[in-house]
Amino acid sequence: MSWFGNLVNAYDRVSDRAGVADTDGHVLLPLYHMMANTDICITLNENGEFLRAEESPLSIPIPCTESSSTRTGGAVPHPLHEQLVYLAIDVEKRNSYISLLQSWRGNHPKVKAVYEYIQANTVFDDLKSSNIVLDDKSGKFLARFRVEIINDKYPNLWEDLSVSRAWQEHVVSANISEETLCYIQGTAAPYTVKHPKGTNMNTYGAKLVSCNDETNYTYKGRFKKPEHANAISVEASQKAHAMLKYLVAKHGHKCDTQAIVAWAIDDVTPQLNPFSSTDSLMFGIDSYITEQPENDTEIEAAGNLYTDYSANLRQALLGKGSAKNLEKNDRRVAVMAMDAATTGRMGITFYQDMDENDYITRIIRWHETCSWRFRYKGWYTDAAPSANRIIAVVFGEPKGKNYYKIQKQAREQLLYNIVCGQPLDRSWISAAVTRVSQPLAYDSLYSYQSKERWITRGTWEHALGVTCAIVRKHYQKEGFTLALDKTNADRSYLFGRLLAIADKIESHARYQQGASDTEKRPTNAIRYMSAFSTKPLRTWKLIFNQLNPYIQRLNGAGWYQQQIDEVMSLFTPDGFNDAQLDGKYLLGYSLQRLSFKKDNQEDEK
């Protein structure tokens, strides 16, 4: 089934949750509703008499028509909550609004109260009496209504589900559109060519489906009517867009105009609902816990949506630790990335649906093979780097809005690497290795603790760890582990170890001399790292010659000399040459440094 059909099915499973805000304020829109930013709240009694008004901005779900949800001009009113220009200013728009309100006022007493109030035409006077200042631009202010009735628990009309249902019943009964076969649901139903916008609030005006221009379908006689090309029923369109909007808002991984979401697509069975427990949402170094459902309906909806897929996908892209805590079940998962090319058009840039076991296995595989040892607050921990950090070491640190384009393309590519198991691009590895081989280009070499917080990201040390992680992923068939392999005879790996030993000799000698961390300057090994990666033999001779005073300060540095001899003994006769090193030299360098730190910690113990 297509992504559109999967969204429709997801909405059907949790339709009882529609219109009810969850603990963090997200709302699954009821059918024929849209989100709107309101500015003024007008309170009435059950007879439609004015009680009070206040200026209080609030984003709420409001009833809408097909036309009003996509309006750009003209007299196209919403059926209930509306702008002041429709309530009291423009005669044509006011008449259109009253006519629409009149058509369904009999469906609900609160709607009738609003109708009676609007008929009295006292909106402006009432707002002024409530000390609400109005100017020439006030016509765009959107007013929402509440009706206070004795013993009624839901005076806010946007929170009263009976008002939503009344509008839905009116739409169904009043719909006289021509029916055709819906390509999504497979049944005959009234179709639409006006699809909702606002799926991603970061690009509100962009539409995923747009087919309201008949000239697009009559080109060269291919289609005579719009529904021949893309027949989607009103109901299916409303459900799919509402479901996707909810998933993007609550569980989407966003970057500028791009959003990535995931959801379960199989039928729901009650016994497959282990997701009310927070244990299944523990993912990685930091504990990621979703909000606890407050009622039975929310618990059921959370289980039916399997919303932990979205949370887990976000954590996978953030690279926070291992995915081993995920449980395996016989379900299917859909993963989608969408982006807006323009302010009015949005497209699906990535879509995959797969068996849940495959999905979990691929994420676990990514975290196992693309991890490294990172220092955080002085401690080292094994973790996969975040998508943002991988992109930063490949393309440079974020600078300006143009970086978003690079970041979005790179995130989409990482989806193929993480979810589909495709290998990392060789150009990424080459770019990261080249960039991190220039330590002096970074603002800071090592992680440090400032007065406010521990500074890790953005330092060369952290970039080195991220680069080592993706290099290890690239060479995963060679089985590099997170521990120093003293038997590995790869020439790049060995040259990296030599560079780390030279770095340690110089830094150790300086430490004995009394140099503090704040006075630490780059060692010769760090300064010559770029040249070392391209001409290792020639540069090693230069670095080794400059080690003489530090070796003497360490009384010959016998233990370090022994380490150098052990590494040199592993070179093959034709391996100790000046050919350019590949990224594996960074693995050898980093692991040799970590080995020294581990030895120091054991000595201190």
N, C-alpha and C positions, 0 to 999 in steps of 0.2 A: 504494500500500500504506500501511497505517496506521503510526503511530510504533511500535506494539507489534511488528508484523511486521518493520519495519526493524531493530529491536533484536535480534530473534531471528536474522535473517540475519547481522547483524554478529557475533553470538556464534558462529554456525556457521563463519564465516570464520577465527576466531582461537581455536577450541576447544582447539587443541594448547597454547595458552598458559595455559589454566586451571590454577590451583593453584600457579603459579610466580611468586614475587615479583619485580617488576622492580627496577631500580636504586634507586628511591626508596621501595621497600617496598610498593607497591600490588599487590594480587592480584585477578585475575579469578577469581571464585569458581567452583569446579566445581559441577556440578549437584547439588542436594540438600545444599548446604552453606550456612553462614552465618558471618559474622564474630562473634567473641565475645572479650571481655576476660577473659583467664585470670589467676589470681593465683599459682598454685603449679604447679611442675613435678615430677612423680614419675617417677623413672627405674627401669626394671625390666630384668632379663635375659631371654633368650629363653624361659626356663621360667616366667616370671611371678613371679620372686623379687625382692623389694625390694632396691634398691642404695642409693638416696639420694633426698632431696627438698630442694628449695630454694624459697624465696619470691621469685618474680621475675615481676612483672606483664608481660604480653605479649598483644597482640591477634593472634589467629590465625583461619584458617578452620577450622571444625569441621563434621563430618557432622551432619545434622539430619533430622528428619521433618517432614512438613507441619504436624503439630500442635505439635511442639516449637519450630519456628521462630516460632510466633505464640502461644506459651503465656503465659497470665497467672496460672495457678494449677492446682491438681490435680497428680496424678502423671503428668506427661508428660515422660519423659526424653529427652535426647539419646543417640544410639547409642554414643558413645565418650567424649569429654572431657565432664566433667560437674561439677556443684556437689557439695560435700561432703555436703550433705543427702541427695543421691541415692546417694552412695557408702557412707555409714556411719551416718547419723543416723536418718532417717525410715524405718521398716520398709517401709511401703507403697511409698514412692518407690524404695527400694533394690531391692525385689523386681521392680518394673516395669523398672528399669534393667538388672538382671541378666537378666531375660527377653528384653529387646531385644538386649542384648549377646550372649546365647547364640544368638539366631536367626541371627547372621551371623559367629560366631567361626570357623566353618570356612572362611570365604572368605579369611582371611589369618592367617598365623602370629603376627603381632604383635598382632592383635586377640584371638587366643586367649590370648596371654600376659597381656594386660590382664584378660581374663575369669578366668583362673586366679588372678590376684592379688586381684581383687575378691571371689572366692569365699572366700578365706582370711580376709577381714574383719579386716585388721590396719591399716587406713588410719590411724586416729587414733594408734595406738601408734607407727607408723613416722614420722608427722609430728612427734610429740613427741620421738622419738629424734633427729630432725634439727634440734632446737631451733626448731621453728616454733611460735610461741605461738598458741593457739587460744582463742577466747572464745565467748560465747553467739551472736555474730553470724557465726561462722566458717562456718556452714552454707551461706552464700551464696558462699563462696570457690569459684571454679571451677578445678578441677585439669586439667592437660593431661598427657599421657603421652609418654614416650619409651622405646623398647626397644632396648637395645644388643645387637647380634649381631655376631659376628666377621666382618670383611670387608664389613659393611653400611655403605654411605655415608650413609644417611639414617635415623639413629636417632630423629629427631623425627618423630612420626607425622603431624603436620600438614604436614610437608614431603615426606613419602613419597607420591608420586602413586599408587603401587600400592594404598595403603590407600584413597585416594579412589575409585579405580576399583572396588575390591572392594565398597565401600558402594553405589556407583551400580548395579553389577550385581545386588546383593541387592535394591535398591529395585525395579528393573525386573522381576526374577523373582518378587518377592513381591507385586507390585501386582495386586490382584484387583478394582479399582474398575471400575465400569460405564464402557464406552466410549461416546463420542458424537462428533459431528463438531466438530473444533476450528475455531473461527472464524478463528484466526490461521494455522495451517499447512494447513488444508483437508483434513486426514486424520482418520480415526477413531482416537481415543486416549483413555486415561483422563483425565477432566477433574478440575478442582479448584475448590473455592470458598474455599480458604484460600491466599491469596497472600502472598508474603514482604513484610516491612517493612524499614526501615533503608536505603532507597534513598539518602537523604541523611542523613549522620551528624549533621547539625545539627538534625534533627528525626526521631530514630531511630524512634519508634513510629508515624509517619504512613504510611499505605498509599495507593498509587496506585489499586489495584483492590481493592474490598471487596464481597463478595457472599455472605457466610456466614449471612445472616439470611433464611430462606425467606419470612418475612412480607413482605419487600420485593417479592416476585415474584408473590404470590397476591393482591395488592391488586386488587379489582374483577374478579377472574378473568382478568387479562391473561396471567399465566404460572402454570403449575401446578408447575414445578420450576425451581430456580435456573439449571440449564444451558440452559433455553429462552431466558433473557434474555441470558446472557453465557457461552457455552461456550468455555473456554480450557483447553487440556490442561495437565497438570502440567509436562510438559517445556517447553512454550512459555513458561509463566509463570516457570519457573526460569531459563531462558535470558535472557528479556527483562529481568527484574529484576537478574540478575547483571551483565549487560552495562551497564545504566544505572547501577548502583551503581559499577561500575569507572570509567565515563566521568565521573561526578560527582566521585568522589574524586580522580581523576588530572588531569582537564582541565576540571572545572566552574568556572564563574565564580560564586562564592557571595556571598550577602548575607543574613545571618541564616538564615531558613528557605527562602530562595529559591535555586535553582540553575539555571544556564543551561549547556547542553551542545550540542555539534555533532558529527556523525559522517557518514561517507560511507555511502551506502545502495545503491550499484550493485554488480554482481558484480565480483569481483576478477580482474584479468589481470596476470601477472607483470611485463610491460613497463611497467605504470603504477605503478611503485614508486620514485619519485624521492625518497622522504622519509627515506632513511637519511642523506642529507646535511644538515648543519646550515644550509647556505646558504639553503635554502627556508624555514627557520624564522627567518631574520633579518627583523625586523619593526619598523621605526621608529627612533627616536632611540637607545634603549638596545637592545643586542643580546639577543634572547630566544632561548636555545638549549636544546632539550630534551636529556635524557640520551642518550648514545650506546648503542644496543643492544649487548649483550654476546655474544649467540650468534645462530645462524641462525634459531632459532625466534622469538626476540624481534624480529629484523629483519623477518621475514616478517609477524609480528603487527602491528608498527608500520605497515608498509606497507599491510596489508589494512584496518586501521582508519582509515588516513589521519589519524592523530591530530593532524597539524598544523592541521586545521580547528579543533579545539578551541583550540589555542594561538593561532591567528590571530583567532578570535572574541574570545578574552580580550583580545588586544592591541587589537582594534578598540574594544572597550568601554573599555579603559584609555586609548585615544586616543594611543598612542605612535607618531606619525609616519605615514608613507605605507604603503599596502598594495601598492605597485607591484612589490615583490619576489616576489609570489605568481605561481606558474605556472598557466597555464590548461590544463585537461584535460577530456575528455569524461566527466565523472562527475556524480553528483547529491549534494547535501549536505542534511542535515536539521538544523534548529536548533530546540531545544526549551527552554522555560522552565517550571519547575514550582515550586509553592509550597504550603506546608501552611497551610490555613485554621485547623485545630485540631491538637491533639497526636496525633490518630488518623487524620486525613484529609488527603490531598495531592491536588492537581489540576494538570492541564496548563493553564497560563495563556497559552502561546504555542507554536505549532508551525508551521513552514514547511519544505517541502522544495522544492528548486529545482535547476536546472542549475548546475553549478559556475561556469560562465562568468558567469551572472547574479549569482551570489553574490559573486564577486570584483569584478565591475564595480560593484556597489552599494557595496561597502566602499571601493573606490578613489574612487568618486564622493563618498562621505561625507568622506573625508580630504582630498580636493581642495577641496571647497566649504565645509567647516566647520573651517578651519584659521586660525591667526593667528600673529603673531610674539610669542614668549614669551622673557623673559629668564631665563637659568639661569647662575649663577656669573658674572654680568657680561656674558655673551654672549647674543645673540639667535638663536633658531632657529624655523623654521616647523613647526608641529605642530597636530594636532587635539587639543582638550582632552579629558581623561578624562571618563567618564560621571559619576564622583563629583564632579568639579569643576563640570560643567554643572548637576548637581542642586544643588550648594551655592550657586551664584550665583542660581539660580531660587528655591530654597526656604530658603536660609540655611544656615549652617554646621551640621554635625551636633551635636545636643544631646539626649541621653537616648535611651532605648530606643524611644520613640514615633517617633523619626526613621526607624527601620527600615521602618515601614509606608510612609512617604512615599518612601523611597529605593527600595523594591522596586517600587512602582507606577511610579515614574519610570523605572527601568531597563527595565521591560517596555515602556513607551512608547518608549524609545530603541531597543529592538529593532525596533519597527515603522519608526522613522526610519532606522536604519542598514541593516537587512537587507531591509526591504520598500520602502524609498525614499519613505516618506510624509513630508510636510513637517512641520516642527516646529510645535507648538501655539502660536498667537498669544499665548495667555495667558502662556506661558513667556517669550517675548521681552519682553513688557510688564513682567513681574515682574522679570526680570533687569536691564532697563534702569533701572527705578525704583530697584532696590536699589543698583546700582553708581553711580547718580547722587547718592548720599549718601556721599561718600568718608570723611567724618569719623566714620561709624558703624563703620568698620573699626579694628582694633587698631593696624595699621600701614599707612602709605600705600604705601611702596615696598619692594621686595625689599632685603634687607641680609644681611651676613655676620656671624654671631655667632661666639663662640669655638669652638663645636662644629661648626656647619654653616651652609650658605647657606639663609636663610629666604626662600622664594618663595611657597609656597601659603598661602592665608589672608590675604594682603595685598591691598590695594585694587588695586594695579598688576596682580596676577595675575588678580583677578576681572574687571578691565577687559578683559584679553586674552580671557578665556573668553567674556565677554558679546559682545565684538566678533566672535568666531568664530561664535556662533550667530546674531547679527544678520546677518552676512555670508551665512550659510547661508540664512536666511529670505529675504534679498533677492538670492539667487543669480542670478535672471534679469536683474538689472541689471548683473551682471558686475563686482563690486567685486574688485579685486586687492589684493595685500599691499604695494603701493607707492602713494605719495601720487599721486592723480590731480588735477593742477592745472587740469584742464579741466572737472571735474565741477561742474555748476551747481545741484545739489540744495540747497535752502535749509538743510536740517538738516545736511548734510555741510559746507556753508560756515560755518554758525554754530559747528560743532565745531572747524573750523580756526581761527576767530577766538579761541575760548576757549583753544586750545593756544598760540597766539601770545602772548596776554596772560599766560598761565602762564609762558611762556619769558622774556618781558621781565622780569617780577618776579624769577624765580629767577636770571636772569643778573645782574641788578643786585645782588642779595644776594650772589652769588658774588664779584663784584668788590669788594664791601664787606668780604669776608673771612669770611662765614658758612660753616661746615663742614656736611657732610651730617648730622652728628649734631645740629646746632643748627637744622636746617631746619624751619621751621614751614610750615603750609599756606599757599599763595598765595591771593590773593583769588579767583582763578579756581577754585581747588579749593573754597574755602569757600562760594562762591555757585553751585556747580555744580547743586544741586538746583533752586534758583530759576531758574537759566539754562535748564534743560530745559523748564520750564513757561512762563516769560515771557522769551524770549531777548532781544528788543529792549530792553525796560526794564532787564534785568539787565546787558546788554552796555554800555549807557550808564553805569551805575553802576561797572562794573569798569574801563571805559576812563578815567573821570574819576579813579579811584584810581591809575591808572598814571603820572600826571604826574611824581611825584617819582622814579620809577624810570627813566622816559624821560630826565629831566634828568641822572640819574646816569650814563646811558649816552651822554651828549653828544648827545641828541636821538634816539638809537636809529634812525638813518636806515634801516638795512637792515630792521629790524623794521617800521618804518612803511611801507616799500615792500611788504612781505609783506601787511600789512593792506589796503593799497590794491588789490593784485592780487586779493585775496579779495573785497573789496567790489565790484569791477568785475564780478564774475560773478553777482551777485544780479540777478534780474529785478525790474522795478518793483513787482510785487505780492508779491515773496518776502521782502522785508526788513520783516517785521511781527512781531507778538507772539504768533502762533499757537504752540501747543505743538509741540516737536520730537519726531521719532520716533527710533528707535535708530540711524539713520544718522549722527546727530551724534556718536556715540561713535566711529564709524569715522573720520570726519574729524578728530576730536580726537586719537585714538591715532596715526593715520598721520602727522599733522603733527608730533607729538612725536617719532616715530621718524625722521622726515625731518631734524629738527634734530640728533638724536643722530648720524645718519649723516654730516651735514655737519661736525659737530665732529670725528668720527673721521678724516675725510678731511683736515681742516685740520691735525690733529695729525700725520698721516703726512707 
